[in-house]
Amino acid sequence: MAQGLPIEQNIPEDVAASRGTRTALASVAAIGSVLAASSCCLPILPFVFAAGVAGSSAILTALRPYLLVLSVVLVAYGFYQAWRAKQCRSSRPSVLISVLLWSSALFVVVSIFFPQVLANAAANLLAR
């Protein structure tokens, strides 16, 4: 560090690639957490899973605030990982990872502030 360069400049490619993987996993986990939080309102395949959804709906309704907080934390972690990758300058997040991260952030925000919009969209999609 005699030249004042950040230590992260010397990170091997496999470590940089794992950061991109962690960012993508955080985004996917955030979407999964939001889907679990919304499952009380969005039963998937209602004729097949009606009994299971009815039973899990009560549990997931109670867990909804915690699942939404988990979603926000996972999206924040994904943005942190993307920011850290940009700091390295040797490994920028790919376009796919950036799109996935921003999509999951938008999905989480919509599910927190407008849960009925997602319920209506899913109901319309399943009615087709």
N, C-alpha and C positions, 0 to 999 in steps of 0.2 A: 504494500500500500504506500510505497514511497511516492508514487505519482498522484496519489489522491483518488484513485479509481475505486469504485465500490467493490466490495468483496464478491458480490453477485455476478460480476463480469466473468468470473472464472468458473461458472457453474457448468457442469457437463450437460450434454444434450439430453440424456435420459432423465435427469432431474428436471430440466425445463419442460420436457414433454409430460412428465408426471404432474406438473403444475397445471398444464392445460387439461389433463384428464381429471384432476380434482375439481377444476372449475366447471367442467362439463357435468361431472357427477353431482356437484352442489346444485347446479341448475335443474337437473333431472329429479333430484331428491326434493327440491322445493316444489316442483310441479306435482310430484307424488304426494307430498304432504298436503298440498292444497286440495288435491282430489280426494284424499282421505277425509279432510275437514269438510268438504262439500258433499260427501257421500250420503249424508242424512237427507239432502235435498235432491241428489242426482243418482237415483238407483240405476245401476248398470244391469241390463238385461232383466227387467223387473219380473218377468214370468218365471225365469229360471232361479233367480237368487232372491225372491221375495221374502222368504222366511229368514234367510241370513241377513239381508239388508235391514229388515225390520228389527232384528235383534241387535245388529251392530249399529243401527241408527241411533239408538239411545246412548250407547257407549260413545260413539263418535261425536254426538252432539255435546256431550259433556267434555270431550277432549278437544273440541273445535278451537277454543282460544289458544291452547297449548300448541296445537298443530299449526295454527296460523303464525304464532311466534316462531316456531321451528322453521317455517317457510321463510320468514323474513331473515332469520339468522343465516339460513343456508344461502339465500340470495346475496346477503351482505358478504358472506364468506367467499362466494363466487366472484363478486366484484373485487374483493381484497386480493384474491389469487390472480385475477386479471391485471390488477394494478401492480402487483409484485412482478408479474411477468414483463410488464412494460418497463419497469425499473431496471430489469436485467439488460434490456436492449438487445440481447442475443436471441431471445425467444418471445416474439409477440404472439398473443392469442390469435388463433386462426379465425377466419370470417365465420365459420360454422359455430365455433365456441362463442364468439361475440353475439351472433344472432340468437343462439340458444339461451345465453345469459340474459339478454334484454327481453326475449320472449317470456322467459320464466318470471322476470321481474314484473313485466306488464300483467301476466296472468295472476301473480300473487296480489298485486295492487287492485286489480279488478275484483278478485275474489274477496278481498277484505272490505272494500268500500261498496261494491255492487254485487253481492252474492246472488240476488234474484235475477240479474241479467244472465249469469251463467246457468242458473236453473232453467230459465226460459229457453235459452239457446239449446241446452241439452234436451229439453222436452220436445222442442221443435225438430231437432235432429233425430231423436228416437221415434218420432211420430211418422217420419217418412218411410 
